[in-house]
Amino acid sequence: MNTDKFDMVAKTFQGLEEVLAEELRNLGAENVEPGRRMVSFQGDKAMMYKANLCCRTALRILKPFYTFKAYDADKLYDRVKEYDWAQLLSPEKTFAIEVTVNSDNFTNSRFVTYKVKDAIADWFRDRDPQGRRPGVRLTDADVVINVHISGSEVTLSLDSSGTSLHRRGWREAQTEAPINEVLAAGIILKSGWRGECPFVDPMCGSGTFLVEAALIAANIAPGIFRKGFAFEQWADFDRELFETIYNDDSAEREITCQIIGADISPKAVAIARENLKSAGVAKYVDLQLKPLSAWAEAPAGGVLVTNPPYGERLRPADIEGLYDLLGNKLKHVFTGYHAWVIGYRDEDMMHIGLRPSSRDTLLNGSLQCELREYIIFDGDRASFRAAGGSTESRRTDRPFRKARPFNKDEKFDRGDRKFGHGDRKFDRGDRKFDRDRKFDRKFDRNFDREERPEQPESENPLAKRRNIKALEAITGKQPRISARKGWRGPKDEQ
């Protein structure tokens, strides 16, 4: 048995588990097992680095290190304090705690955070003559500890990612409510598209689908734009190994397919262009200022993926008209396409007027949405099938499940009250929006406050990678981090 291999957990969104599992298998992970909003797997240190750098549908990569049972807060405190924390921390280090709770014994995630923090701090105070202990920081902590409680089972893990992996690092600006990068990549991968045919987003907004599609087509790792990962602060970080993995571009390829995006908003198109340039893929994408109504033709045999407005800021007549128009364009302009549309309200999606070949419930931000696939063919369904056409989905994440016709009497054809996942509201198994995401939002808001490193003038930053010495030589400047309130220098980090 190879003792260098260890267990890991990759977190993701509901509905993307199978896609992430396939990504991990392709990277060489072992014993890959999809779960609920997570995938467990095994690998060595190189595998952990690759998972962070290369997985398009992972939010975090966790390394479990301590498991025990606790039925109340006192037992939780005692068991946490029993661990030898000198293996992971020192009084000079900082740490943050992320908590996910699904237990009748522990109903307050903030209280759990305090008990774990107190146990770690007290462990160091009891052993240090001056009573020193590691500091707690919500952002840029040296060590991020994930606490997962299910019933009485408690698992402590090291978060090897730090900031959520959907924070790719290429986004220069955004429109209102842009789709999450992990979700966008997951939808594209679900569609089966890998760059072998045209890709179109006629309502591209800030260009998230376009950037992620270009990165997929070029096989560029999504993590190369990030300024860092949490594992780089660990005592056993192998810099030489990571730099070797990071700078290996042998699998990258030229994009030969058409990638086309458009939007009615000049501001959105300008933002999308900046994002494409920041990701180094602007030359591969045909970006246009064009309303949906102006689409009269499209390259043959492509894939369309789009995230239309959900009507949160539009009048009902406007949103109904938009979805009517979308359905019309799908039928008459995008014949021969597989179209994937993510929407929020069933009553809006029904205005598309086409029968979906597959449907999935996905979370977009705080909204429970549905992803629908439409196979667009010319004429009526009977004639299409008689001519040898197939209405089966081309999706790759569920190869053994055939598409099922839509039954209007079943709401979402799922067999339960609303979205077909066995509980009342958001299929979360807890009170509202999933407490681990609540921490992510808090963590990521602080990330947004940071000043981004200056971008090089070149349209293709990929050539420079993230070698700090190379960046200094090219730009004459080191990457900058904005001064936080009360921050005076490196000594404040301790």
For each residue, the residues with C-beta under 8 A, 3 or more apart:
1:
2: 5 44
3:
4: 44 45
5: 2 30 42 43 44 47
6: 42 43 44 63
7: 40 41 42 63 64
8: 29 40 41 42 43 47 48 51 61 62 63 64 160
9: 38 39 40 41 61 62 64 157
10: 20 24 38 39 40 41 51 55 58 59 60 61 62
11: 37 38 58 59 60 61 62 436
12: 16 17 19 20 37 38 39 57 58 59 182 186
13: 16 37 57 59 180 182 183 186 362 363
14: 17 36 37 361 362 363 427
15: 186 360 361 362 363 371
16: 12 13 19 20 57 182 183 186 190 362
17: 12 14 20 21 34 35 36 37 38 39
18: 21 22 34 397 398
19: 12 16 22 23 57 186 189 190 396 397
20: 10 12 16 17 23 24 34 39 55 57 58 186
21: 17 18 24 25 32 33 34 39 41
22: 18 19 25 26 189 396 397
23: 19 20 26 27 54 55 56 57 58 189
24: 10 20 21 27 29 32 39 41 51 55
25: 21 22 28 29 32
26: 22 23
27: 23 24 47 50 51 54 55
28: 25 43 47 50
29: 8 24 25 32 41 42 43 47 51
30: 5 41 42 43
31: 40 41 42
32: 21 24 25 29 39 40 41
33: 21 39 40 41
34: 17 18 20 21 38 39
35: 17 38 39 40
36: 14 17
37: 11 12 13 14 17 434
38: 9 10 11 12 17 34 35
39: 9 10 12 17 20 21 24 32 33 34 35
40: 7 8 9 10 31 32 33 35
41: 7 8 9 10 21 24 29 30 31 32 33 47 51
42: 5 6 7 8 29 30 31
43: 5 6 8 28 29 30 46 47 48 51
44: 2 4 5 6 47 48
45: 4 48 49 236 238 241
46: 43 49 50 241 245
47: 5 8 27 28 29 41 43 44 50 51
48: 8 43 44 45 51 52 61 63 160 231
49: 45 46 52 53 229 231 241 242 245 246
50: 27 28 46 47 53 54 245
51: 8 10 24 27 29 41 43 47 48 54 55 58 61
52: 48 49 55 58 61 160 161 165 223 229 231
53: 49 50 221 222 223 224 229 245 246
54: 23 27 50 51 221 222 223
55: 10 20 23 24 27 51 52 58 61 165 222
56: 23 182 185 186 189 212 215 216 222
57: 12 13 16 19 20 23 182 185 186 189
58: 10 11 12 20 23 51 52 55 61 161 165 182
59: 10 11 12 13 161 164 165 166 182 440
60: 10 11 146 159 160 161 164 165
61: 8 9 10 11 48 51 52 55 58 159 160 161 165
62: 8 9 10 11 146 157 158 159 160
63: 6 7 8 48 157 158 160
64: 7 8 9 67 155 156 157
65: 88 156 157 158
66: 83 155 156
67: 64 153 154 155 156
68: 79 154
69: 75 79 152 153 154
70: 75 76 79 105 149 152 154
71: 75 105 152
72: 75 76 105
73: 76 77 106 111 112 115
74: 77 78
75: 69 70 71 72 78 79
76: 70 72 73 79 80 106 112 115 116 119 154
77: 73 74 80 81 115 116 118 119
78: 74 75 81 82 119
79: 68 69 70 75 76 82 83 154
80: 76 77 83 115 116 119 120 156
81: 77 78 119 120 122 123
82: 78 79
83: 66 79 80 123 156
84: 87
85: 88 89 120 123 124
86: 89 90 127
87: 84
88: 65 85 143 158
89: 85 86 93 95 120 124 134 142 143
90: 86 93 134
91: 124 128 132 133 134
92: 134 494
93: 89 90 134 135 142 143
94: 134 135 136 137 140 141 142 143 493 494
95: 89 120 134 135 136 137 141 142 143 144 145
96: 136 137 138 139 141 143 144 145 443
97: 113 116 117 136 144 145 147
98: 144 145 146 147 159 436 439 443
99: 109 110 112 113 116 146 147 148 149 435 436 439
100: 109 146 147 148 149 434 435 436
101: 106 107 108 109 112 149 430 435
102: 149 150 151 429 430
103: 106 107 149 150 151 152
104: 107 151
105: 70 71 72 149 151 152
106: 73 76 101 103 109 111 112 149
107: 101 103 104
108: 101 111 112
109: 99 100 101 106 112 113 435 438 439
110: 99 113 114
111: 73 106 108 114 115
112: 73 76 99 101 106 108 109 115 116 147 149
113: 97 99 109 110 116 117 147
114: 110 111 117 118
115: 73 76 77 80 111 112 118 119
116: 76 77 80 97 99 112 113 119 120 145 147 156
117: 97 113 114 120 121 136
118: 77 114 115 121 122
119: 76 77 78 80 81 115 116 122 123
120: 80 81 85 89 95 116 117 123 124 133 134 145
121: 117 118 124 125 133 134
122: 81 118 119 125 126 133
123: 81 83 85 119 120 126 127 133
124: 85 89 91 120 121 127 128 132 133 134
125: 121 122 128 131 132 133
126: 122 123
127: 86 123 124
128: 91 124 125 131 132 133
129:
130:
131: 125 128
132: 91 124 125 128
133: 91 120 121 122 123 124 125 128
134: 89 90 91 92 93 94 95 120 121 124 143
135: 93 94 95 494
136: 94 95 96 97 117 141
137: 94 95 96 140 141
138: 96 141 442 443 446
139: 96 443 446 447 450
140: 94 137 162 493
141: 94 95 96 136 137 138 144 230
142: 89 93 94 95 233
143: 88 89 93 94 95 96 134 158 230 233 234
144: 95 96 97 98 141 158 159 162 230
145: 95 96 97 98 116 120 156 157 158 159
146: 60 62 98 99 100 156 157 158 159
147: 97 98 99 100 112 113 116 154 155 156
148: 99 100 154 155 156 157
149: 70 99 100 101 102 103 105 106 112 153 154 155
150: 102 103 153
151: 102 103 104 105
152: 69 70 71 103 105
153: 67 69 149 150
154: 67 68 69 70 76 79 147 148 149
155: 64 66 67 147 148 149
156: 64 65 66 67 80 83 116 145 146 147 148
157: 9 62 63 64 65 145 146 148
158: 62 63 65 88 143 144 145 146 230 234
159: 60 61 62 98 144 145 146 162 230
160: 8 48 52 60 61 62 63 229 230 231 234
161: 52 58 59 60 61 164 165 229 230 231
162: 140 144 159 228 229 230
163: 167 226 443 444 447
164: 59 60 161 167 440 443 444
165: 52 55 58 59 60 61 161 168 182 222 223
166: 59 180 181 182 183
167: 163 164 181 226 444 447
168: 165 171 181 222 223 225 226 279
169: 223 225 226 227
170: 211 225 275 278 279
171: 168 174 178 181 206 275 278
172: 271 274 275 277 278 452 455
173: 206 271 274 275
174: 171 178 206 271
175: 178 205 206 265 267 268 271
176: 313
177: 312 365
178: 171 174 175 205 206 208
179: 183 184 205 208 209 307 342 364
180: 13 166 183 184 208 364 365
181: 166 167 168 171 184 185 208 211 212 222
182: 12 13 16 56 57 58 59 165 166 185 186
183: 13 16 166 179 180 186 187 362 363 364
184: 179 180 181 187 188 208 209 212 307
185: 56 57 181 182 188 189 212 215 216 222
186: 12 13 15 16 19 20 56 57 182 183 189 190 362
187: 183 184 190 191 209 305 340 342 362 371
188: 184 185 191 193 199 209 212 213 216 305
189: 19 22 23 56 57 185 186 192 193 216 396 397
190: 16 19 186 187 340 360 371 395 396 397
191: 187 188 303 305 338 340 373 394 395 396
192: 189 303 338 394 395 396
193: 188 189 196 197 199 213 216 303 305
194: 216 217
195: 199 213 216 217 218 255 256 257
196: 193 257
197: 193 257 301 302 303
198: 257 258 259 260 298 299 300 301 302 303
199: 188 193 195 213 217 257 258 259 260 302 303 304 305
200: 259 260 261 298 299 302 303 304 305 334 337
201: 204 209 210 213 260 261 262 304 305 306
202: 261 262 290 292 295 304 306 329
203: 262 263 264 292 306 307 308 309
204: 201 207 208 209 210 261 262 263 268 269 272 287 306
205: 175 178 179 208 263 265 268 271 272 307
206: 171 173 174 175 178 268 271 272 275
207: 204 210 211 261 271 272 273 275 276 285 287
208: 178 179 180 181 184 204 205 211 212 275 307
209: 179 184 187 188 201 204 212 213 261 305 306 307
210: 201 204 207 213 214 259 261 272 276 285 287
211: 170 181 207 208 214 215 275 276 279 281
212: 56 181 184 185 188 208 209 215 216 222
213: 188 193 195 199 201 209 210 216 217 259 305
214: 210 211 217 218 220 255 259 276 279 281 284 285
215: 56 185 211 212 218 220 222 279 281
216: 56 185 188 189 193 194 195 212 213 219
217: 194 195 199 213 214 253 255 257 259 284
218: 195 214 215 252 253 254 255 281 284
219: 216 251 252 253
220: 214 215 224 252 280 281 462
221: 53 54 224
222: 53 54 55 56 165 168 181 185 212 215 225
223: 52 53 54 165 168 169 226 229
224: 53 220 221 246 462 465 466
225: 168 169 170 222 278 279 461
226: 163 167 168 169 223 229 466
227: 169 453 466 479
228: 162 232
229: 49 52 53 160 161 162 223 226 232
230: 141 143 144 158 159 160 161 162 233 234
231: 48 49 52 160 161 234 237
232: 228 229 237 239 242
233: 142 143 230 237
234: 143 158 160 230 231 237
235:
236: 45
237: 231 232 233 234 242
238: 45 241 242
239: 232 242 243
240: 243 244
241: 45 46 49 238 244 245
242: 49 232 237 238 239 245 246
243: 239 240 246 247 467
244: 240 241 247 248
245: 46 49 50 53 241 242 248
246: 49 53 224 242 243 465 466
247: 243 244 465 467
248: 244 245 251
249: 252 462
250:
251: 219 248
252: 218 219 220 249 462
253: 217 218 219
254: 218
255: 195 214 217 218 259 281 284
256: 195
257: 195 196 197 198 199 217
258: 198 199 286 299 302
259: 198 199 200 210 213 214 217 255 284 285 286
260: 198 199 200 201 285 286 287 288 298 299
261: 200 201 202 204 207 209 210 272 285 286 287 288
262: 201 202 203 204 269 287 288 289 290 295
263: 203 204 205 268 269 272 289 290
264: 203 268 289 290 291 292
265: 175 205 268 269
266: 269 270 289
267: 175 270 271
268: 175 204 205 206 263 264 265 271 272
269: 204 262 263 265 266 272 273 287 288 289
270: 266 267 273 274
271: 172 173 174 175 205 206 207 267 268 274 275
272: 204 205 206 207 210 261 263 268 269 275 276 287
273: 207 269 270 276 277 282 287
274: 172 173 270 271 277 278
275: 170 171 172 173 206 207 208 211 271 272 278 279
276: 207 210 211 214 272 273 279 281 282 285 287
277: 172 273 274 280 282 459
278: 170 171 172 225 274 275 455 461
279: 168 170 211 214 215 225 275 276 282
280: 220 277 459 460 461 462
281: 211 214 215 218 220 255 276 284 285
282: 273 276 277 279 285 287 459
283: 459
284: 214 217 218 255 259 281
285: 207 210 214 259 260 261 276 281 282
286: 258 259 260 261
287: 204 207 210 260 261 262 269 272 273 276 282
288: 260 261 262 269
289: 262 263 264 266 269
290: 202 262 263 264 294 295
291: 264 294
292: 202 203 264 295 322 325 326 329
293: 325
294: 290 291
295: 202 262 290 292 298 329 333
296: 333
297: 333
298: 198 200 260 295 302 304 333 334 337
299: 198 200 258 260 302
300: 198 336
301: 197 198 336 337
302: 197 198 199 200 258 298 299 334 336 337
303: 191 192 193 197 198 199 200 337 338 339 340
304: 199 200 201 202 298 330 334 337 338 339 340
305: 187 188 191 193 199 200 201 209 213 339 340 341
306: 201 202 203 204 209 326 339 340 341 342
307: 179 184 203 205 208 209 341 342 364
308: 203 322 323 326 341 343
309: 203 312 313 314 319 322
310: 319 343 344 345 348 367 369
311: 314 316 318 319 344 345 348
312: 177 309
313: 176 309
314: 309 311 318 319 322
315: 318 319
316: 311 319 320
317: 320 321
318: 311 314 315 321 322
319: 309 310 311 314 315 316 322 323 348
320: 316 317 323 324 348 351
321: 317 318 324 325
322: 292 308 309 314 318 319 325 326
323: 308 319 320 326 327 343 348 349 350 351 352
324: 320 321 327 328 351 352 353
325: 292 293 321 322 328 329
326: 292 306 308 322 323 329 330 341 352
327: 323 324 330 331 351 352 353 354
328: 324 325 331 332 353
329: 202 292 295 325 326 332 333 334
330: 304 326 327 333 334 337 339 352 354 374 376
331: 327 328 334 335 353 354 376
332: 328 329 335
333: 295 296 297 298 329 330
334: 200 298 302 304 329 330 331 337 339 376
335: 331 332 376 377 378
336: 300 301 302 376 377 378
337: 200 298 301 302 303 304 330 334 376
338: 191 192 303 304 373 374 375 376 393 394
339: 303 304 305 306 330 334 373 374 375 376
340: 187 190 191 303 304 305 306 371 372 373 374
341: 305 306 307 308 326 349 352 371 372 374
342: 179 187 306 307 362 364 369 370 371 372
343: 308 310 323 348 349 369 370 372
344: 310 311 348 364 367 368 369 370
345: 310 311 348 349
346: 349 350 370 411 412
347: 350 351
348: 310 311 319 320 323 343 344 345 351
349: 323 341 343 345 346 352 370 372
350: 323 346 347 353
351: 320 323 324 327 347 348
352: 323 324 326 327 330 341 349 372 374
353: 324 327 328 331 350
354: 327 330 331 374 376
355: 374 405 406
356: 359 372 373 374 406
357: 373 374 375 391 392 393 403
358: 372 373 393 395 403
359: 356 370 371 372 373 406 412 413
360: 15 190 370 371
361: 14 15 368 369 370 371 412 414 419 420 421 427
362: 13 14 15 16 183 186 187 342 369 370 371
363: 13 14 15 183 366 367 368 369 426
364: 179 180 183 307 342 344 367 369
365: 177 180
366: 363 433
367: 310 344 363 364
368: 344 361 363 419 426 427
369: 310 342 343 344 361 362 363 364
370: 342 343 344 346 349 359 360 361 362 412 419
371: 15 187 190 340 341 342 359 360 361 362
372: 340 341 342 343 349 352 356 358 359
373: 191 338 339 340 356 357 358 359 393 395 403
374: 330 338 339 340 341 352 354 355 356 357
375: 338 339 357 390 391 392 393
376: 330 331 334 335 336 337 338 339 354
377: 335 336 381 384 389 391
378: 335 336 384
379: 383 384
380: 383 384
381: 377 384 385 391
382: 385 386
383: 379 380 386 387
384: 377 378 379 380 381 387 389 391
385: 381 382 388 389 390 391
386: 382 383
387: 383 384
388: 385
389: 377 384 385
390: 375 385
391: 357 375 377 381 384 385 403
392: 357 375 402 403
393: 338 357 358 373 375 398 402 403
394: 191 192 338
395: 190 191 192 358 373 398
396: 19 22 189 190 191 192 399
397: 18 19 22 189 190
398: 18 393 395 401
399: 396
400:
401: 398
402: 392 393
403: 357 358 373 391 392 393
404: 413
405: 355
406: 355 356 359 413
407: 410 413
408:
409:
410: 407 413 414 415
411: 346 414 418
412: 346 359 361 370 418 419 420
413: 359 404 406 407 410 420
414: 361 410 411 419 420 421
415: 410 420
416: 419 420 421 422
417: 424
418: 411 412 424 425
419: 361 368 370 412 414 416 427
420: 361 412 413 414 415 416
421: 361 414 416 427
422: 416 427
423: 426 427 428 429
424: 417 418
425: 418 428 432
426: 363 368 423 432 433 434
427: 14 361 368 419 421 422 423
428: 423 425 431 432 433 434
429: 102 423
430: 101 102 434 435
431: 428 435
432: 425 426 428
433: 366 426 428 437 438
434: 37 100 426 428 430 437 438
435: 99 100 101 109 430 431 438 439
436: 11 98 99 100 439 440
437: 433 434 440 441
438: 109 433 434 435 441 442
439: 98 99 109 435 436 442 443
440: 59 164 436 437 443 444
441: 437 438 444 445
442: 138 438 439 445 446
443: 96 98 138 139 163 164 439 440 446 447
444: 163 164 167 440 441 447 448
445: 441 442 448 449
446: 138 139 442 443 449 450
447: 139 163 167 443 444 450
448: 444 445
449: 445 446 482 484
450: 139 446 447 481 482
451: 480 481 482
452: 172 455
453: 227 479 480
454: 475 477 479 480
455: 172 278 452 461
456: 461 464 474 475
457:
458: 461 463 464
459: 277 280 282 283
460: 280 463
461: 225 278 280 455 456 458 464
462: 220 224 249 252 280 465
463: 458 460
464: 456 458 461 467 470 471 474
465: 224 246 247 462 470
466: 224 226 227 246 471
467: 243 247 464 470 471
468: 471 472 478 479
469: 472 473
470: 464 465 467 473 474
471: 464 466 467 468 474 475 477 478 479
472: 468 469 475 476 477 478
473: 469 470 476
474: 456 464 470 471
475: 454 456 471 472
476: 472 473
477: 454 471 472 480
478: 468 471 472
479: 227 453 454 468 471
480: 451 453 454 477
481: 450 451
482: 449 450 451
483: 487
484: 449 487
485:
486: 492
487: 483 484 492
488: 491 492
489: 492
490: 493 494
491: 488 494
492: 486 487 488 489
493: 94 140 490
494: 92 94 135 490 491
